[in-house]
Amino acid sequence: MKTIQTYLPVFSGFYNTIWESDSEIEREIDYFNEEREKKGLGKVDFDNFEFDYSGYEMQVVKGIAAYLERELSDFVSDIEVEEIRHPKEYNFANDAVNVKIGLSKQNEKNILSYLDKNKVAFEEYLLQYKSCSGFISYYPYDREAFMSDSPLEHKHKLGSILNFIAHNEDSEVELNAYYNVEKYLDVLNYDELMTKDFESDKTK
């Protein structure tokens, strides 16, 4: 079996996507305020919390990897998360995840066969690599050119091919992954939030 480094398919990043932790934050704030009210304590807000964002993000991407392992079992043997990459600025890029993909010989045959059977859809998908005003592509959008030079061993091309297969099989694959991935944002100062009389309490 081969192990190839690439990026995590389907995942669109955290910033301004369904994977952003905002809903989890709201849920935690509501929960703590309900519990504090029972104890006669005043309300707390976002500034009073210490959230484990890195733990939440790793939980999410590992969950997506596990989901794709199941959904793409004909095409991958395993997906191991290595690291999450955050861009310095979110103007032109979003978060991405480096992974190791395990491919058996049968996986490779299945991938190539699938691409051959879905030529038209794959060619349409590759149009995203066509350079245009404000965008210079590093990859060819022609199918034959894209599939040259061992694409299943390429750091970007393998992830892109698996991304195509996942979306071609299920147009709502990312949303379905979202509903199947367990997500929990840990609060690091739990005890403090359950007992402390914050300044906001004294001025309520």
C-alpha positions in Angstrom: 0.0 0.0 0.0 1.2 3.5 -0.8 1.0 6.5 1.5 0.7 9.8 -0.1 0.7 13.3 1.5 -2.0 15.6 0.2 -4.8 17.8 1.5 -8.1 16.8 3.1 -10.8 16.6 0.5 -14.3 18.2 1.0 -13.2 20.4 3.9 -13.7 24.1 3.0 -12.0 25.6 6.0 -13.2 27.1 9.2 -13.5 30.8 8.4 -17.0 31.8 7.3 -18.1 28.1 6.7 -20.3 25.6 8.4 -17.3 24.4 10.4 -16.9 27.8 12.1 -17.3 27.5 15.9 -19.8 30.3 16.3 -22.8 28.1 16.9 -20.8 26.1 19.5 -19.8 29.3 21.3 -23.4 30.5 21.5 -24.5 27.1 22.8 -21.8 27.2 25.6 -22.6 30.8 26.6 -26.3 29.9 26.9 -25.6 26.8 28.9 -23.3 28.5 31.4 -25.8 31.4 31.8 -28.6 29.0 32.6 -26.4 27.2 35.2 -25.2 30.5 36.7 -28.8 31.7 37.0 -29.6 28.7 39.1 -26.8 29.6 41.4 -27.8 33.3 41.7 -24.9 34.4 39.6 -25.0 37.1 36.9 -24.7 36.5 33.2 -21.3 36.0 31.5 -20.5 36.9 27.9 -17.9 35.9 25.3 -15.0 37.8 27.0 -15.3 35.7 30.1 -14.6 32.4 28.3 -11.4 30.6 27.4 -12.2 28.2 24.6 -10.1 25.3 23.3 -10.2 26.3 19.6 -7.3 24.1 18.6 -8.9 21.1 20.2 -12.2 21.8 18.5 -10.6 22.2 15.1 -8.6 18.9 15.4 -11.8 17.1 16.5 -13.6 18.4 13.4 -10.9 17.5 10.8 -10.4 14.1 12.3 -14.1 13.5 12.1 -14.2 14.6 8.5 -11.3 12.2 7.7 -13.1 9.3 9.4 -16.3 10.1 7.5 -14.5 10.2 4.2 -12.7 6.9 4.9 -16.1 5.3 5.2 -17.7 7.1 2.3 -14.8 6.7 -0.1 -13.8 3.2 1.1 -13.5 2.0 -2.5 -10.9 4.7 -3.3 -8.9 5.1 0.0 -7.7 2.7 2.6 -7.1 5.2 5.3 -6.8 9.0 5.9 -4.5 10.2 8.7 -4.6 13.9 9.7 -1.2 15.5 10.1 -1.7 19.2 10.7 -4.1 22.1 10.2 -2.8 25.1 8.2 -4.1 28.6 8.7 -3.4 31.3 6.2 -1.8 34.6 7.4 -4.7 36.4 5.8 -8.2 35.1 4.8 -8.5 37.3 1.7 -7.5 34.7 -0.8 -7.4 31.4 1.1 -9.0 29.5 3.9 -7.8 26.9 6.3 -6.6 23.6 5.0 -5.5 20.2 6.4 -2.4 18.1 5.5 -3.2 14.4 5.5 -1.7 11.1 4.6 -3.8 9.0 2.3 -3.3 5.2 2.2 -3.9 3.7 -1.3 -4.0 0.0 -2.1 -3.5 -1.1 -5.7 -7.2 -1.8 -5.8 -7.9 1.7 -4.7 -5.8 3.1 -7.5 -7.6 0.9 -10.0 -10.9 2.0 -8.7 -10.0 5.7 -8.9 -8.7 5.5 -12.5 -11.8 3.5 -13.5 -14.1 6.0 -11.9 -12.4 8.9 -13.6 -12.7 7.1 -17.0 -16.4 6.5 -16.5 -17.0 10.1 -15.4 -14.9 11.9 -18.0 -17.3 14.8 -18.8 -17.9 15.6 -15.1 -14.2 15.4 -14.3 -13.4 17.7 -17.2 -16.0 20.2 -16.0 -14.5 20.0 -12.5 -11.0 20.7 -13.8 -12.1 24.1 -15.2 -11.5 25.5 -11.7 -7.8 25.4 -12.7 -8.2 27.6 -15.7 -6.3 30.9 -15.2 -8.3 34.1 -15.5 -8.1 37.7 -14.5 -6.8 37.8 -10.9 -6.1 34.1 -10.8 -3.0 32.2 -12.0 -3.3 28.5 -11.9 -0.4 26.2 -11.1 -2.2 23.2 -12.6 -3.5 22.4 -16.0 -7.2 22.2 -16.6 -6.9 19.8 -19.5 -7.7 16.3 -18.3 -4.9 14.5 -20.1 -2.3 17.1 -18.9 -3.7 17.0 -15.3 -3.5 13.2 -15.2 0.1 13.1 -16.5 3.1 12.4 -14.2 1.6 10.0 -11.6 -1.3 12.1 -10.3 -2.2 9.6 -7.6 1.2 10.3 -6.1 1.0 14.1 -6.4 0.6 16.2 -3.2 -2.2 18.3 -4.7 -3.7 16.2 -7.5 -4.6 13.2 -5.4 -6.6 15.4 -3.0 -8.3 17.2 -5.9 -9.2 13.9 -7.5 -10.7 12.5 -4.3 -12.5 15.8 -3.8 -14.0 15.4 -7.2 -15.1 11.8 -6.5 -16.7 12.8 -3.2 -18.7 15.7 -4.6 -19.6 13.8 -7.8 -21.0 10.9 -5.7 -22.8 13.3 -3.2 -23.4 16.9 -4.1 -24.1 17.6 -0.4 -21.1 15.7 0.9 -19.7 18.5 3.1 -23.1 19.1 4.7 -23.6 15.4 5.2 -20.2 15.2 6.8 -21.1 18.1 9.1 -24.1 16.2 10.4 -22.1 13.1 11.0 -19.1 14.6 12.7 -19.1 15.0 16.5 -18.2 18.6 17.4 -17.6 19.9 20.9 -15.9 23.1 21.9 -14.2 22.6 25.3 -14.3 25.5 27.9 -10.9 25.7 29.6 -12.1 27.8 32.6 -15.1 25.7 33.4 -14.8 25.9 37.2 -14.3 29.6 37.1 -17.4 30.2 35.0 -19.5 28.0 37.4 -18.4 29.8 40.6 -16.8 33.3 40.0 -18.7 36.5 40.6 -17.5 38.5 37.6 -17.5 42.3 37.4 -20.6 42.1 35.3 -22.4 40.4 38.3 -21.7 43.4 40.5 -23.1 45.9 38.0 -26.2 44.0 37.0 
